[in-house]
Amino acid sequence: MNVPSQLKYTSTHEWIRNEGDGTIAVGITDHAQEALGDLVFIELPKPGRVVAAGEACAVVESVKAASDIYAPVAGSIVAANDQVVASPELINADAYSHWLYKLKPASMGDVDALLDAAGYTTSVGDA
């Protein structure tokens, strides 16, 4: 299972990358895309939307199922990745190279409290 050590994670299979400008990029993990199978549709939140931590704010659909994507922390959506909306298969090709949306957290301290790579690996088992 591919779990890059420089990212943060949620137990609901989102990865989080600090962009260094007060925002974070959010995507789904390799484990999640593998479990879902071939992605065929992605719906992302609109920039400007304010989300609560744990709030469902995006949807990914595969040939198997539809799954909600949750906000890892509270904040405001600042960007949505139209490239993955147009080509959902990019997530299957490399889940960590393609973010879904960017978020300006209400508190960067909340990001620090998310799972590290070891914690995420433990939460899903050694798949």
N, C-alpha and C positions, 0 to 999 in steps of 0.2 A: 504494500500500500504506500502510495506516494503522499508524504505529509511534510512539506517544506518547513524547516525549523524557524525561519524568519517571520512566519505568519502567526496570527492568532486564530482561534477556532471557537465555534459554538457546538453544543451538544446536538443541535439540529442541523449540523453539516454545512454551515457557512464558513468560509475563510475570510479573514480580515487583514488587509495590508495598510499600514500607516503610510500615507502619501507624502508626509513631511510638510504639508502646507495647511495643517489643521483639518484635513479630511481623511477619510478612510475609503478604500475600495472594498467591495463585498462581492464574493462569488460563491459558487458551491464547490465542495471538495471533490477530489478524485473519487473517493469512496461513494459519495452521493451520485455522481454522474454514472458510475459503474453500476450501482444498484438500480438506477432509473432506466438505463439502456439508452437507445438512440433518442435524443431530444428532437422534438418536432415543432415546438412552439414555446415562446418565452414572452411573458407579459411583465413589464417593469413599471415601477412607480414613476410618477411625473416629478421633475425637479420642482422644488418649492414645497412639496408635501412634508409635513412634520409627522414623525413616527415615534412611537413608544418602544422601548426595549421589548423584544419578543413579539411585536406586532407583525402579522402577516402583511407583507407589502409587495410581493412579487409572486409569480407563478411560473413554474417550468412544467412542461408536459412532454412526456415521452410516449413511445408506442405502448408502454406498459401502464402508465399512471400519470396523474397530475399531482404536483406537490407544491405546497406553499413554501416561500422563502421568507424568512423572518429577519427583522431588523435586529442586529446583534446588540445595539445600544440605542438609546433615545437620541434624536437629532433631526436634522433637516436634509432631505434628499437634494443633492446639488447637481447630479448628472445621472443619466441613464445611458447604457451602452447600446446604441442602435445597431451596431455591427452584429451583436449576438442575437438581437431580435430578428434581423434579416437572415442570419445563418446560425441557427441554434446548434448545429453540428460542431461548431468551433469549440464549444464546451466539452463535447465528447473527445475531441482531438487533444485538447490540453486545458484541463479545468483551471489551472493556476495562471495561465497566460491571458485569460479572458474574464474580466470583472463584469458584474451585472449592473451595479449602480454604485455611486459614490455618495457618501453621507458626511455631513459636518456634525460630529457628535456634540451633544449638550455638554459632555464632560469627557475629556480624553482619559481621565482616570478610570472610567468605566471600561474603556478598551483594554487597559492594562490588566483588568480583572478577568478577562476572557481566558479560555484554555490555551496553553502553549501546545506545541506539537506532541510532546510526551503525554500530556493530559488528554488530548483529543484521541491519540492512538489507543490509550487505555479505555476511553469511553466507548469506542467502537469495537474493541477487541483487536487482535492482530489479524485483520482480514487479509 
